[in-house]
Structure formats: structure tokens, C-alpha cells
Amino acid sequence: MSEELKKVLIEGYNEEKLEQSSYDEGWAQIYSARQNDLVLQAELIGLEPKLNKLCGVVLVGGVRGYIPQDFSGTKDAHEFRRLLGEPVAFKILSYDREGDTFIASRQAALEHMEGLTWKWLEQDAVITAVVRNVTPKVLMLDIGGITTELPVQEYGYGWVDDLREEVSAGDHLKVKVVELDKENKIVKVSKKATEKSPWPDCAKRYVSKGTYKGKVSGVMEYGIFVNLERGVDALVPHIRFGKVKRGDTVYIRVRGVDPRQERIYGRIIPKK
């Protein structure tokens, strides 16, 4: 049966509605990305020795692509391996239709995204950042190819003892640009600046000589932090009648509230 006859026999036939295979769609993306200098993104599904060097493996549709370590944007093989299973951005460098493969560069994609980000980035802009690495007191964030640090003090209101208990790599955060120097390529951001401050309203809810229930949020050498409500922690001295640990419920007697410093001072008292 000829193609023409098929069209005649199928009422409403429209060739544009025929399903394309993922393989064909993959090559369409590859051609378009190469011709229009676009950035693609896919999961790094493997690492293989290829072209006499270590290469990361990605798929676009059904087409297999390779990112040589030289073009990976990582400093060594160990850092490259840490990207396994993660989505990575890349630009197409070349392709081999007969061999059903392409070569790509993550480094070129990062530089492309960074250049665009510096162009549109503005002071006080609220943007999305992706968490790349988490330590107890610092987050490493990616904002459009630019890496910047977020110290624990800028994570939010209140005391945070360990950021690893709050955030994981890959999480998305809304942050505000609080310092920007495009000439020297300096950008600082704050998640805290995107949140509504509990101060000074909370100062009306905690008065001097009042007693309040709270939960220990941190134990430091210089004192104990007690959380009274979201974003509000009192700093109190260590107690003489025993020890406390994070998570313990305690009662504090307030001796002072300082809205300007965003601090409540007091002491832990025994429950009677």
C-alpha cells in the first residue's frame, strides 16, 4: 500500500502529528543546540575511558554524548565522579551522526551561563540559587554559573546550629543580592533578606521578668541558645544545676530584650 493511499484511507491524517522517536528528537536538539549556541542539560549517567581520557556520559534523547574531563569544569577525577547521577549543563562541541555520538563541554556551558548572569544580575534582585555543597556553617551556592558562599548568619533569622540539618546539596533557595561588584566579579547573597523579620514585633511578646517555654537550639562555649518561636532565639548562660542538650525543653526567665541587636537575654530556671 502506497503512502498516498494510506493518507486517503485515514480520515484526519496529519503527518505533523506522527510520533517521533526519542532518537530523532535527540538529534533535533543536538543540531539546534550546536547551530544556535544553546546550553543543554542532562543527567551524568556514567564515566568511561574514551578518546584516551576519562569522559562523562550523557544522553540527549537516545543519543549518547561524551564530556571529556578536560572540558568538565572540575579540577580532578574525584570531583568529576561526584557529579555522577547529577544533572549537568553542557554545550555541543561536535557530533558524529554516523557514529551516533557527540562531544560536549560542561566548562563552556558554565562560562556561557556565568557571562549571561553577570549581564542581568542587579543589586537587591531576588533570584534562585542551587545548593552545591553544605558544611556546618557555610553553603556553596550556584547562581547561573557563579559560585558564591552563604554563611550561616545569612541563612535565616534565629540560631542555626548546623546547616547540614537544614539543607541538602541540590536544594533550591530564594536569595537576595545584597552586594554586587560586576567589575571585580563579587556577589554576595542572603536568604535571610528574603524573609519577614520577626523583629521588633516579637519584643511585644517577651517582656522582662517573664518566664517562657523554649527548646534548646544550640549549646556553645559562651552560652546556650533557646528557641522561643520561629526565628527568635534567646541567649542564656550555662546552668549550674545540670546540663542541657539540643532539643531539650527548658524554661527561661527573660532579663532583657534588645530589638536593635535582635537578641533576648535571660537564664534557664528549673520547672517548679
Beta strands, then each sheet from edge to edge (+ up, - down):
strand 1: 40-43
strand 2: 46-50
strand 3: 53-60
strand 4: 63-68
strand 5: 87-96
strand 6: 101-105
strand 7: 126-134
strand 8: 138-143
strand 9: 146-151
strand 10: 172-181
strand 11: 186-190
strand 12: 211-220
strand 13: 223-229
strand 14: 232-236
strand 15: 249-258
strand 16: 263-269
sheet 1: 1+ 5- 6+ 4+ 3- 2+
sheet 2: 9+ 8- 7+ 10- 11+
sheet 3: 12+ 13- 14+ 16+ 15- 12+
end
